Every structure is written in C-alpha cells, then in structure tokens.
C-alpha cells in the first residue's frame, strides 16, 4: 500500500511541476463550485491545469495557498506556504548535508485528501519534495518560473 501511495504522490507531484495556466472559463463548474464552497470569501488569482487536475492559486491574508481538484470537483490536495524555519528538522538536516552553502528560499506544506502530508523546499528554482517524516521523495525543476514571478 505504501508503494501505491508513493507512486501516486510522485505522479501527482510530477504533474504539478508541469502546470499550465488556464482561463476561468476552462475550469469545470464542479471545480469552481467546490472551491467556492471551501473558500467562500477568497478570490482565485490563477487557475492551472496539472495533468487531469485543476489548481486554484489564492491568498489567505498574506499567505500563498493552492487547492487542487479533479474535474468532478473532488479535493485532491491543498498547499500552504510556510516559513522555511517551519520545515521539519529532518528536512533542514537533509538540505544542510546535501546542499552545503545553499538555503531554501521558499517552503510549503501539502496536505492530500487522504490526510497524507508532504513538504516542499525550494532551492535555486528546484523544488525538493519530502514526506512528513522528512524523507526525500523527489526533486522537480520548475518549468513555469516566469509565471510564478508574475504573482
């Protein structure tokens, strides 16, 4: 079962690395309805299509957030920006050991619909993904950094 979850997480993470911006009109009504129900007072800044899923990027206060839904409006995962100092110690230890002289400049916590948690640490435009225990899973080179800079 852990193997299946890990494979799913890797596939999902890979699809998120290759996101493409989509117009609001291209997002299924079920997805927009599910988002509006979960975040009634929040405005979507940008919609992206990531594989078969749709991701809404939005702000809650001054904190960047994202929520991904399948085409039927079922929540797949949420992502919340966190301070780099909030990463679990095992992750900062990994980064310090394997990337000497480099620092993470962004971090986020991803919570999947099944409750599983992963963390992301960005170092030099590369996202390093870890499980909730701080074990390294994969790295993703950002392909749409120019779009991210416009946020």
C-alpha positions as CSV (number, residue, x, y, z in Angstrom):
1,X,0.0,0.0,0.0
2,X,2.8,2.4,0.8
3,X,4.3,1.7,-2.6
4,X,1.0,2.7,-4.3
5,X,0.7,5.9,-2.2
6,X,4.4,6.8,-3.0
7,X,3.8,6.2,-6.8
8,X,0.6,8.3,-6.7
9,X,2.4,11.1,-4.9
10,X,5.3,11.0,-7.4
11,X,2.9,11.1,-10.3
12,X,0.9,13.9,-8.8
13,X,4.0,15.9,-8.0
14,X,5.3,15.5,-11.5
15,X,2.0,16.7,-12.9
16,X,2.1,19.7,-10.6
17,X,5.6,20.6,-11.9
18,X,4.2,20.8,-15.4
19,X,1.2,23.1,-14.7
20,X,-0.3,25.2,-17.4
21,X,-2.3,28.3,-16.8
22,X,-6.0,28.1,-17.9
23,X,-8.7,30.7,-18.2
24,X,-11.5,30.7,-15.6
25,X,-13.9,29.7,-18.4
26,X,-11.9,26.5,-19.0
27,X,-12.4,25.3,-15.4
28,X,-15.3,22.9,-14.9
29,X,-18.3,24.3,-12.9
30,X,-18.0,21.5,-10.4
31,X,-14.4,22.5,-9.6
32,X,-15.3,26.2,-9.2
33,X,-18.3,25.3,-7.1
34,X,-16.2,23.1,-4.8
35,X,-13.6,25.8,-4.4
36,X,-16.3,28.5,-3.7
37,X,-17.8,26.2,-1.0
38,X,-14.5,25.6,0.7
39,X,-13.3,29.2,0.4
40,X,-16.4,31.4,0.1
41,X,-14.7,34.8,0.6
42,X,-11.5,34.1,-1.4
43,X,-10.7,35.2,-5.0
44,X,-8.7,32.8,-7.2
45,X,-5.6,34.6,-8.5
46,X,-4.8,32.0,-11.1
47,X,-6.1,28.6,-12.3
48,X,-3.7,26.0,-13.6
49,X,-4.3,22.6,-15.2
50,X,-2.0,20.0,-13.8
51,X,-2.4,16.7,-15.5
52,X,-6.1,15.9,-15.1
53,X,-6.5,18.2,-12.1
54,X,-7.3,21.9,-11.7
55,X,-5.4,24.0,-9.2
56,X,-6.6,27.3,-7.8
57,X,-3.9,29.7,-6.5
58,X,-5.0,32.2,-3.9
59,X,-4.1,34.2,-0.9
60,X,-5.3,33.9,2.6
61,X,-4.2,37.1,4.3
62,X,-0.5,37.3,3.1
63,X,0.0,33.6,2.8
64,X,0.1,31.9,-0.6
65,X,-2.3,28.9,-0.9
66,X,-3.4,26.4,-3.5
67,X,-6.1,23.8,-3.8
68,X,-6.2,21.1,-6.4
69,X,-9.4,19.4,-7.6
70,X,-10.2,16.7,-10.0
71,X,-12.6,17.5,-12.9
72,X,-15.6,16.4,-10.8
73,X,-14.7,18.9,-8.0
74,X,-13.2,16.4,-5.5
75,X,-10.4,17.9,-3.5
76,X,-7.1,16.3,-4.3
77,X,-4.7,18.4,-2.2
78,X,-4.1,21.7,-0.6
79,X,-0.8,23.6,-0.4
80,X,0.1,26.3,2.1
81,X,3.2,28.4,2.1
82,X,5.1,28.1,5.3
83,X,8.3,29.8,6.6
84,X,11.4,27.9,5.8
85,X,12.1,27.7,9.5
86,X,8.9,25.7,9.9
87,X,10.2,22.8,7.9
88,X,10.7,19.7,10.0
89,X,14.2,19.3,11.3
90,X,14.9,16.2,9.2
91,X,14.3,18.2,6.1
92,X,16.6,21.1,7.1
93,X,19.2,18.5,8.1
94,X,18.9,16.9,4.6
95,X,19.3,20.2,2.9
96,X,22.3,21.2,5.1
97,X,24.0,17.9,4.4
98,X,23.2,17.6,0.7
99,X,23.3,21.2,-0.4
100,X,26.1,22.8,1.5
101,X,26.2,26.5,1.2
102,X,22.7,26.8,-0.2
103,X,19.5,27.7,1.6
104,X,15.8,27.1,0.9
105,X,14.2,30.3,-0.2
106,X,10.5,29.1,0.0
107,X,8.7,26.2,1.6
108,X,5.2,24.8,1.7
109,X,3.1,22.1,3.3
110,X,1.0,19.9,1.1
111,X,-1.9,18.0,2.5
112,X,-3.6,15.4,0.4
113,X,-7.3,14.5,0.6
114,X,-6.4,11.2,2.4
115,X,-4.6,13.2,5.1
116,X,-1.1,12.4,3.9
117,X,1.3,15.4,4.3
118,X,4.4,16.3,2.2
119,X,6.7,19.3,2.4
120,X,8.3,21.2,-0.4
121,X,11.5,23.2,-0.1
122,X,12.7,25.4,-3.0
123,X,16.4,25.8,-3.5
124,X,17.7,27.5,-6.6
125,X,14.4,27.2,-8.5
126,X,14.3,23.4,-7.8
127,X,11.6,22.0,-5.6
128,X,12.6,19.2,-3.2
129,X,9.7,17.1,-2.0
130,X,9.8,15.3,1.3
131,X,7.3,13.1,3.2
132,X,6.0,14.0,6.7
133,X,9.0,12.3,8.3
134,X,11.5,14.4,6.3
135,X,12.5,11.6,3.9
136,X,13.4,12.9,0.5
137,X,11.0,11.8,-2.3
138,X,11.9,13.7,-5.4
139,X,13.0,17.0,-7.0
140,X,11.1,19.0,-9.5
141,X,12.7,21.6,-11.8
142,X,10.2,24.4,-12.2
143,X,9.2,24.8,-15.8
144,X,7.0,27.9,-15.4
145,X,9.1,30.1,-13.2
146,X,8.3,33.1,-15.3
147,X,4.6,32.7,-14.5
148,X,5.4,32.3,-10.8
149,X,7.4,35.6,-10.8
150,X,4.4,37.4,-12.0
151,X,2.3,36.6,-8.9
